[in-house]
């Protein structure tokens, strides 16, 4: 007797239809028993009977074995199986059982993918129960919570799906700051209070305490309406937007002051939870209203434990009556455990695996088909991109670039963009619709944003777009903001572009601009043309006046000479003005067209040889020297490492250290690499002989490599847990036997690296009251200098590195100390600070010291300082993109040598390479430049660096009224 089977639901969907066809095939074969089928198919009875049960889709191998045993056509059934798998996975159809347990319904995914979990997803939010309980208790006791965590650590999800549901009787207000946080705040509060947002915004701008009073008004209104809520829980997600997209310092500080006061007022009815990326911690300490509250309000979001990861994977599936294959659970846990920013990648990989499930089972095969851990996101993005036509791919590039906020010393972040900022063409609308359907973008009301910043890190195509178009995107982003301002001022002509900004914006590709931006540029160009016409008329009047004066003076022989001199003076002053303006334009043009920039700067200097035009010429030559982001992997380390002879450069990216031969800076040669397994190295440093390289990663591990052969570096050791917090810098003593590491745990540690294979800790130096940043050994190795966020510089006696002792504390800076350098004779120390100054200190008679004064002042943070090996010059660099070179012959009165400009923006590090005045800098985005200040060398090199002679049209644009005289003939 053949085995009887339970009936199938005729409306059960494609999975049930597949099972019914298998049963029919068995009937056509004479209804053999499953025992007989098992003997012929070489699979177990239970496996074959389950294949036709309709509970889950069997594997292709089991299906074909069943078909062979029944005498069916294997090629036909292979197609039937594939169509059924596509119907169950690709179209989102439930395998007969929905998330609600009823057959035939469309299944709701148990995972959020790249999107954050929301309050509606609380039933599927697992793994963060312990953290949620801690945060809820914190908010109940202290009312103000600042949640720090890396991108992808789950900050938004734990607040929205964990903390908010824990306050069921408390009204909530959830928003992101955007470019105008006070305006966003006013709109949300006014909607709750039932009033107009305009007066609320004006009141908030004038008096931050208005926020607290508005909340009390809202609560009072609810109590009259018999609502039980007597508090308001304010959740500010993506708080880093107050730094990345809000440009108004006053509005930023007013917004934060309003939040902090509302939470800390004695009669407060407000609880405030702020989620901010951990790399913006230092930015938060610069907000006066927040810095005092941070010690008691901040809470870190760490990585999930293995048990928490298992709960986050298994429990949502169980809620939806799904199972997770044990092999898949093991693989996912291993892939995600200990990885920073892993949660959105894990959730997206699970979502894609769910789409490829077999029946009610999530399988390892489905996970691998989705692309694996990081590959799932890349595969989704690439599938979206490949499905677009060529024109729509270009529209996608423009759209995604517009949705990224370019970092300044921090990682790039996503940018929330209003719909009206996007082009309204059909291609853009279709790209937006498809990207939203693929869950790469989210559309919330009138705003669009990238679903998660993990996409910026893990989609190589987007990374390439950003790297290639970074300078252009900065110009474009500024144009977008200027267009918005112009429209908000009712097309005020004073808000239009002029001069260099207009010239740079006109170089943007027309297809990348929206209709609004094209209208703004057209209006700016028209205004510039009218201004040029007015200037031409003024010059013509001036010429007529001069001509009349000359004619008059011809009649008066006694004053003829004066007329000639007057005309020459006017012409000379005009030509000098033209040359200075052209020099400024050349510096800005450097990243886009270095050949043209060099010719303009050279012509400007020859026309008007002065300090300003000389600095412009040196700037254009230097910026064009080397850019490692286009010749190799994008570096990711905090600092470069350069050997003492200036011949070899080391930079770290996300997976390896790359060594470069930079003897010829214009043609750097990649020597060798060493894999670091995604360790994300921070500081790296060579020993003096250049044979050993030290580094520290974000897991607080000390690494060392043998680089005697730079083409084949080899790992010597990995020393874990060298500090209890992140390592900021590494210094190596001149003899290569002792190293020092500084850390955010407020300490310095000294290491014996005589044998780099077995580094040993010698001593721990304590005394700083905040993060310890730069550390540097004196030239004789007997002293160590350290700078800190406590504003002090400390000098230590480390002649016996087993017993380091404090010698002196140098006070004078009013903000964080970020950079230090000893003079070659060890008698002078140079420091750079967040207070925008570089200070010089006489330390020749310790413990007495003398503050000599400022070497240079910058418009922003001084990030790097260095002495030349001969000690006669020093250089300082900063966030303002300025490179100041000073003559230190008389250290009591340093004199400026050059004031150079890097149009690429923030400069993070500077290192002298050799005695002839050559030095190296690294920008915030790790482009590397070689600079020099020898004018004779600059004049000799300039023409050898150009490609094509400046045209007459280009000359007339930059040098109006001057005869065409190309500085170089090619």
Secondary structure, DSSP 8 states (H G I E B T S, - for coil): ---------TTS-HHHHHHHHHHHHHHHTT---HHHHHHHHTS-HHHHHHHTTSSS---HHHHHHHHHHTT--HHHHHHHHHHHHHHHHTT---SS--TTS-TTS----SS-TTS---GGGGGG--S-HHHHHHHHHHHHHHSEEEEEE-TTS-HHHIIIIIIGGG-TTSEEEEEE--S-HHHHHHHHHHHHHTS-HHHHHHHHHH-TTHHHHHHHHHHHHHHHTT-----EEEEEESTTHHHHT---HHHHHHHHHHHHHHHHSTT--EEEEEEEEGGGHHHHTT-HHHHHHHHHHEEE-----HHHHHHHHHHHHHHTT-EE-HHHHHHHHHHHTT-TT-HHHHHHHHHHHHHT-BTTEE-HHHHHHHT-TTHHHHHHHHHHHHTS-HHHHHHHHHHHHHTEE--SSS--EE--EEGGGS--SHHHHHHHHHHHHTTSEEEETTEEEES-THHHHH-HHHHHHHHHHHHHHHHHHHHHHHHHHHHHTTS-GGGS--HHHHHHHHTS-GGGS-HHHHHHHHHHHHHHHHHHHHHHHHHHHHHHHHHHHHHHHHHSGGGHHHHHHHHHHHHHHHHHHHHHHHHHHHHHHTTT-HHHHHHHHHHHHHHS-SHHHHHHHHHHHHHTS--HHHHSS---SSS-EE-TTS-EEEEE-SSEEEEEE-SSGGG-EEEEEEE-TT--EEEEEE-TTSSEEEEEETT--EEEEE-SSTTS-EEEEEE--SSSS-EEEEEE-TTSSEEEEEETTS-EEEEE-SSGGG-EEEEEE---SS-EEEEEE-TTSSEEEEEETTS-EEEEE-SSTTS-EEEEEE---SS-EEEEEE-TTSSEEEEEETTSEEEEEE-TTTT--EEEEEEEE-SS-EEEEEE-TTSSEEEEEETT-EEEEEE-SSTTS-EEEEEEE-TT--EEEEEE-STTS-EEEEETT--EEEE---HHHHHHHGGGG-SS---HHHHHHHSTTS----SS--
